[in-house]
Amino acid sequence: MDAGANRGFRRYATVIVAYLLFVILFGAWVRISHSGAGCGSHWPTCNGVIVPVSPGIETIIEFTHRVTSGLLGPMMIVLVAWSVRRFGRSRVTVTAVVTMVFVVLEALIGAGLVLKELVADNDSVPRAVIISLHLVNTLILTGSAILTVWWSQDDRKLSFSALGPGSWLLLAGLLALLVTSMTGAVTALGDTLFPVNPSADAMLSHVRDELSSANHFLVRLRIVHPVVAVVAAGVLYGVGAWAREYARDPLTPRLARALQHAIIAQVVVGITTIGLAAPGFMQLLHLLMAQIVWMAAVLTAASAWAGAR
């Protein structure tokens, strides 16, 4: 594969990844700022019009998110067309198409949340379920997007069977991240709708109070994510250790080391977020780190499977 000829495509695909992260974080800010109902229950129009007149701050935030998200459409069409022309029927084109499909699904999920009024202060079970699936959707699209970048410069064939049990270990790590992200989405929703009191009493008594049956289910579920995250961090760190020890190529250990560093950073961010009572800026940082950990895990797995031959 001619690396020089692919440089322009790779740079553009990298811009797509960065822009996806921006849109994802902006979407989280819509939730944090309670702006999901800024355009009412209208979609794709905003309060029944194409461009809102004399909008309030919530409307500005929601409308801006829709505009920035909408730009992904033409950007993805360019990426897919470029991949078809440059790589033909290859896995690069497949991941580019998968990314575009999940961008469309992301828009449809967002539209469904608005049309069903599962936004702003809605604290129902359906919203909790859909918002967790919403985050899984973002992980799939960022994972496929980063693979589009990676495989545009790495044409080694993948071999799942050559790793033996190691393939199951890699898949277990990715699955652990998906489950952690789903519980994290529910916890983030609870932190937004039922803010934690920074001056609460001792941690143990505070947790005991939150588990009371008198509390809303989003409050009672708040303890689930930290527990799942600790277990997942241990599993994923072990995956990184295994990859560094048994990888047959020099590239995979470097990616695994980056994965381990990202996990440590994410644990620190998570603990800090809890300690500061989950302020909005820490929730955004926590989400960004979750995406970085996910992409590092996806690349580590892809490199391990390619280097196993």
Secondary structure, DSSP 8 states (H G I E B T S, - for coil): --TTTTHHHHHHHHHHHHHHHHHHHHHHHHHHTT-TTTTTT-SSSBTTBSS-SS--HHHHHHHHHHHHHHTHHHHHHHHHHHHHHHH-SSHHHHHHHHHHHHHHHHHHHHHHHHHTT-STT---HHHHHHHHHHHHHHHHHHHHHHHHHHHTT------SGGGTHHHHHHHHHHHHHHHHHHHHHHHHHHHHHS---TT-S-HHHHHHHHTSTTS-HHHHGGGHHHHHHHHHHHHHHHHHHHHHHH-SSSHHHHHHHHHHHHHHHHHHHHHHHHHTT--HHHHHHHHHHHHHHHHHHHHHHHHHHHTT-
